[in-house]
Amino acid sequence: MKKIIPQFLVFLICLISNVNNLLAQENDQLDEKPNIIIIYTDDQGVGDVSALNPNAKFKTPNMDKLANEGVVFTDGHSSDAVCTPSRYTLLTGRYSWRTSLKKGVLGADGPCLIEKDRTTIASLLKENGYNTAMIGKWHLQMEFEGEKGKGRDWSKPFTDGPIEKGFDYFFGISASMNYGILTYLENDRVLDAPTLFTKKKMNITPRTYRMTPPYEKELGRGYVEVAPSFNDELVLETFANKAVEYINKSSSEAKNGKPFFLYFPLTSPHLPHCTHPDFQGKSDCGNYGDFMQETDFRVGQVLDALKANGLEENTLVIFSSDNGAESNYKYQRDTYQHYSCMNFKGGKRDIYEGGHRVPFLMRWPNAINAGLKVDEPVCQSDYLATIADIIGVELADNEGEDSYSLYPMMKNKDATVDRAVIHHSITGHFAIREGKWKLNMLRGSGGSLKPVVVEPKEGEALYELYNMENDPGETTNLYFKYPNIVEKLKEKITEIIKNGRSTDGTPQPFVKEKWKQLTWMDLYHEFK
């Protein structure tokens, strides 16, 4: 007996010591700031990830890997139903309709929508010891010397671009291909002068236009500027190779206390569906499916680079899309029985769910348990506050005014955030989502789905109220059945707009001019 007790005590001491060591290692892992990658696709519906859509007509194994090894936010939204405003909100944590852009999108050339000195994810991370890079499509405008067809000087640096918004390094293109300027840009320089011109070519690839040679020497109607070397089929490959190169280059510093942030916004599956030759004819969903399979392969190149460099475990990868699927989702649905928008109503441009319900995935093996699902409504505006929370930084009152931290939800699926999410269509119309209730502040889609806007007659419903738990397809308007809910949500969205923020804090200024969509508010009468 005398010998057994000391042996038991030795065993107990060793056990406690091992447990403490494991806990210490876990705490060290969480204390070590993660690398962060945001992969942002273009016009991808929530049904375009095969892990989220078992009946998808193409497979996305790399996107599925993110979904299966991390957290899926099943009710995740872009802040807008179109491109530019969603990108502004993602980077700033502030709804873009608080700026001068009340509807639609911007072009390639002009003042950047992100205001000078506005905090972005990139500037926040740069100030806190990160290397920061963007590789891909910008579409928030940047300023080039001269005008299209007149006074261009491509040898001069462009201004108001990514490197002035917190990025140490930039490689990409200025906007969607149909807007020009079609050439690769690096930091603040044009790599190949876009001295030629092109326009949409409709007779090369079925069901899409192309921005491909031959190019013209003279500027014509509907033409955009293009560099002689530009080939639309090679854009995704070029971006992915640059991203892999950046990860390889940053790996050593990332392992020695200087992590990196990579913002990786792709041009797919936005039109034109300019699939690389290696992927053409490979899917069961036409050219769209081919383009999506190439997109997934490019995502896989980035994930493979993380693994090859030993960075996989402590890298937070965020994956989402700037809005729902383009209106040709109807063709894929009717021809191939592929449902890009699942059974949600509408698509890109619309206030209905299909316009902004998007894939919303996160993977971070050191901190997120695999297979987690969160059903709370969340928005891409939340990325800024989430990242600030992860690195232990408190945002100022004039930073991320519409950003809520999702970090608690990433660790515990039962965590909740008391908040409302605001949706916005291409025509500048609004909806508010709080819990299971969604109030569209118009009748109609506010986008491409007919009717765009319905002018209610006397006695008809002014707005559309839906219970998203029971009716995610937005088929039954409950406006008259729940007038108290209508009034509550109307007051809530009014408060969020008037305060210049949806989070707690001091009211913030915003641009109020030319805002005809606020028909239910005093601001409409004051500033229309």
N, C-alpha and C positions, 0 to 999 in steps of 0.2 A: 504493500500500500504506500509505503514511504517513497518508493521509486516511481509509482504510477502518477502521483500528484505532480511532481516536478516535470515529468514528461508532458503531462496535459497542459501545464502552464506554459511550457516552451512552445507547444503546438498553438495555444491560444494567442500568445504574443506574436508568433510568426504570422498567424492568420490576420490579426489586427493590423500588423505592419504592412502586409500585402494589400489589404483593403485600402489603407491610407495611401499607399503608393499609387494604386489604381485611381483613387479619387483625385490625387494630386496631378496625375497625368491628364485626367479628364479636364480639370480646371485649367491646366496649362494650355491644353488644346483650345479651350474656349477663350482664354485670355489672348491667344495669338490671333492677331487680326487676319481674317481670311482674304484671299484673293477673291475678286468679284468679277463675274462676266455676265453681262446682259445680252442675250441673243434675242433680237427683235425682228420677227418676220413681217411681211408686208401683205395685207389682205388675206390672212390665213384664218379660216373659220375654226370653231372649236371642234368640228367633226373631221378636221384634217390631221388629227393625231390619232393613229390607230389604237393607242391605249385608251383613248377617250371615246372611240367610236368602233365597237367590235365589228360593225358592218362596213367599215371603210373599204374602198376598192383599191387601195394601195397600202403598203406597210411603211411605217416610220419607226424603225427599230431604235434609232438614236434618241428621238424625242420620247419614245416609249421608255427608254432607259431612265431619262430624267424623271418621268412620271412615276415609274415603279420604284426608283431608289430615293425618292424625296417626297415632297408634299404636292398634292394637286388641290388647288383652290377651284372648286367646281362651279363657283358663282363669281368668276373673275371677269373684270371689264377693262377695256380701254376707256380713256376719259372722253373720247369722241368717236364718231362713226367714220371719220376720215383721218388722213395722214398727218399733216402739219400740226394740228392742235394736239393730237395724241403724243407726238414727239416732244412738244414743249412741256406738256404736263408730266410725262415720264421723267424728264431731266430735272425739272424744277419743283415738282410736288405742288404745283399751283394750276388750277384750271385755266386753260388758254383763253376762254371767253372773258376772262378778266382783263385781257389785253385789248388792243385795237382790232384783233381778228375775231369778229363776231360770227362769221360763218365761212364755209369754204376752206380752201387751202392757199398756200403761197406758191410762188414759182421757184426758179433756181437762183435768180439774180436780184438782189435788193437788200435792204436792211434786215438784219437777223431779228426774228421775233423775240428771242431771249434778250431781255433788256441788259444794258451795261450794269455790272455789279450785282446782277441777280445770281443768287446761289444756285448751283447745279450739283448733281451728284458728283460730277467730275471735279468741280472746284472744292467741294467739301472734302473729298478724299485726298485731293492734292495737298490741301492745307493740313491734312492729318497723316502725311508721310507716305502716300501712295504714288506709284507711277500710274499715269492715266493715259489711255489711248482710245481712239475711236477708229474703227475700220468699217466702212460701209456707206450707206446712204444717209445724207444729212437732212435735207428738205425743210430747213428752217430759214433759208436764204443766207446768202453771203454776197459781198459786193465785189464785182469785177470792174476793171477799168473799161470805160466806154459803154456802148449799147450794142444790142444785136445788129450786126451789119454796119456799124458805124463807130469809129474811134476806138476799136478794141486794141488793147496792148497786153497780150497774154504773157509778156515777159515780166510784168509787174506783179507783185504779190496781191492776192485778194485779201479783203479785210472782213471783219465781223463773222468769222467762221469758228470752227470748233476749238482752235488753239487759243482763242480769246474767251472761251467759255469754260476753261478749266482743263482742257486736254493737252498733255505734253506732246502727243503725237497724233496725227490724223492722216489717214489714207482712205480715199473714197471718191464718191461722185456727189454732185451738189444737190440732186433732187431725183424724182422719178424720171425715167428715161424719156417719157413723152414731153417733159418740160425742158430738156436740155440741161445744162451744158454738158455734152457727152464727151468727157475726157476724164482721166484719172487725175486726182489732186493729192498732193502730199504736203502736209503742214500748211503753209500759206502760198504754195506754188502750183501752177499748172504744169503738168509733166509733158503734155503734147498739145500744142496749140490747136484748138478747134476751129480751124480755118475753112472747113467745108460745111455743107448744110445737108440735112435730110428731113424727111417727114415719115409718118406712119406708113408702112408698106403692108397692104392688106392681103396680098396674093402669094405670100411665101409659105406661111405656116397656117394650117386650118385653125379657125376659132380664135385667132389672135392677130394683132398687128406685129410688125417687127421694125426695129431700128438698126438696120443692117446695110452694108454696102450693096450696090454702088452709091456713093455720095456725090452731091452736086457742088459746083464751084460758085453758083449764084444763089442768092437768097430768094426764095419764093414764098408764096402764101402758105402758112401753116408749117413752115420749116423751122428747125432748131439747129443750133451750132453743134458740130461734131468734129472730133479729131480724126485724121486719116487712119490711125491705128486702132480705133475703137471697134470692138466686136461684141455685140450684146450677148452672144452665146458664152462668152468667156468671163463674164462679170462675176458670177458666183465663185467660180474656180479661183479667180484672181483674189477676191476678198478672203476666201478660206486660206489660201496659201500665205497671204500676208498675216492673217490672224495666227496661224501656226508659227510663222517666223517670229512674231512678236512674243508669243508664249515661250518659245525656246530661248529667246534673247533675255526675257525677264526672269527666267526660272532661277538663276543663281541668286539674284537680289531678293527674290520672293522667299527663298529658303534662308535668307540671312537678315530678316527683319524689315525688308521693304517690299510689301505686297503690291500687287498691281490691280488696276481696274480696267477692263476691256469692255467697251460698248460696241456691240457687233450687230448693227442693223442691216439686214439683208434686203435685196430688191425683189425677193420672191415671196409668194407666188403672184405678185402684182403683174399686170400686163406691162410689157409683152411677155408671153410665156416662151422665153428664149432659152430653151433647154439645151444644155451641153450635148454634143453629138453622142457622147458615151451613154447617155441616159434616154435618148429618144426611142420611143416604141417599147419601153420596158414595163409599163404599167398596164393595168386593166381599166384605166380611166382617162384614156386619150392623152393629149399633150399636157393637160393640167396635172394628171397623175404623174406623168414623167417628170414634170417640173418640181412637183412636191417630193418625189423620190430623190431627185438631185439635191433639193434643199436639205432633206434629212441627211444625206451623205455629207454635205458640207458641215452640218452641225456635228456629225460624228468625227470629222477631222479635228475639230476643236477639242472635243472630249478626249479623243485619242492622244492629242498633244499634252493635255493635262496629265493623263495617266503615264505617258512616256517620261514626263519630267518629274514624276513623283509628287504632283501637286493636287491630285484628285480629291484627297480626303479633306483638305482645308481650303477648298475653293467653293464659294457660293455661286452656283449657276442659276440665273433667272431666265426663264423662257416665256415669251409672250408674243403677241401680234398687235399692230397699231390699230386694227379695226377688224370687223368681220369680213366674210368672203365677198369678193366682187360679184356683181349681179349675174355673171355667167354661171354662178352656182346653180341656177335653174337648169342650164344645159347639162351640167354634170349629173344633176338629180334625175332629169327626164331621160337622158341617154344611157347613163351608166349605173343609175340607182345609187349614186354616191351623194351623201348629204353633208355638204361642207358646214352648213349651219344647223346640223341635226334637225330637230323639229321646232326650232325657234323661228319666229316670224321675221321676215325681212333679211337684209344683208347689209353690206357696206352702204354708208350714207344714211341709213334709217335709224329712227329713234327706237324702233322695236329691237328686241334682244339680239337678233341676228346681226345687227349693225355694230354691236360693241361687246357681246359675250364672246370671249376669246380664250384660247389655251392660256393657262396661268400656272406655271410650274416652277418649283424651286428644288434644287438639290444641293446639300452641303453635308456630306457624310459625318463630319465631326460634330454636327449640331442637330441635324434633322433625322428623325427616325424614318426609315424607308416605309413606303406604303401609307403614309399619312394622307387623310382627306379632310379638307375644311370646307364647310358648306355655307359659311357666312359671305354676304356680298362684300367684295373688295375691289379696289381700283388701282391702276398703275400709278396714280398720284401717290400711292402709299410707299413706293420704293424708296424715296428720299428719307422719310422718317424711319423706315425699317433699317436702312443702312446706317443712319446716324445712331440708332439705338444699338446696333451690333458693335459699332466701334466706340461707343460710349461718349457720344457728343450730343449736347442739348442744342436744339435748333432755336435760333432767335425768333422774335415775334414776326419778323418780316421774311422768314424763310419757310418754305413748305407749308403755306397757309392751308392747304387742303390735303395734307399728308398725315396718315395715321400709321403707327408702327405695327407691322404684322409679325414682329419677332416673337411675341408671346404665342401666337397661333402656330408658328413654325415649330415650336417646342411642345405645344399642347393643343390638340384639335378642339378641345372644349373651351378654350379661351375665346372671349368675344370682345368686340369693340363697339361701344355705343355710338353709332354714327349713321349718317345718310350718305348715299352715293348719288352724284348728279350725272346724268347722261345728256348727250348733246348731239344733234344731227347736223348734216352738211348745210341745211338751210338755217341753222342757228337756233333751232327749237330745242326745248328742254324736257327732261323727265327727271323725277326724283324717285329713288328707291330707298326704302327704310324697312328693314325686316322683310316680311313677305309681301309688302305692299309696294306697288309701282304706279305712280301717277304721271302719265304723259300730258304735258301742258299744251296739247293741241289735239285735234282729231285728224288722223292720217299718219303717214310715215315720216314726214319732214325730210324725206330723202328721195330714193329712186322708186320705191314701191308705190304703185298707184292705189288710192289717191294720195298725193303728196300732202296736201292740206285740205281739210273740209271746213267750210264756213258754216257753223251750226245755225240752224233756223230756230225761231222762237220755240221754246219748250224742249229742244234737243240738248243732249249732253254737251257741255263745253269742252270737257277733257275726257281722257280714257283712264279708268282705274282698273288695275288687275291684281288678283291674288296670285303671286308668282309660285306659291307652293302648290296650289291646286290647278293653276292654269298657266304653265310656263310658255305655252304657245300664244298667249294673249288673244284669246278667242271671245271672251265674254266681258264686256264693259260693265263694271259694277258701280259706275258713277252715281246713279240714282239710289242704289241699294245702301251705300255707305257714305252719306253726305258728310258725316263727322270726320271720317278718314280723309276725304277730299280736302276739307278745310284745314285739317291738321297738317297735311303734307304741303298744301299751298302756303301756309304760314311758314313752314320749315324752309322751303326753297327760297322764299322771299327773304328770310333772315340770312340764309347762307349767301345770297347774292349781295344784299345790302351791307353785310359786315365785311365783305372783302375776304372772307375766310370761312371755312367750315369747322376748323379746329378751334379749341379754346384759345383765347388771347385777345389782344387789342385789335379793334377793327383796322383794316388796312385799305389804302387807297386802290382804286382800279379805274379803268377807262370806261366812262359811262355814255359817251356819245354814240349816236346812230345805232340804237338798240331797240328796233321795232318789234323784236320777238317777245318782249316782256309785256304782253298785253294785259296781264292781270295785276301789274304793279304801277305805283306812282312814277317810277323811273321812266316808264314808257311815255307817259304824258309830258314829263319834264325834259327828256333827252331825245325824243324821236325826231 
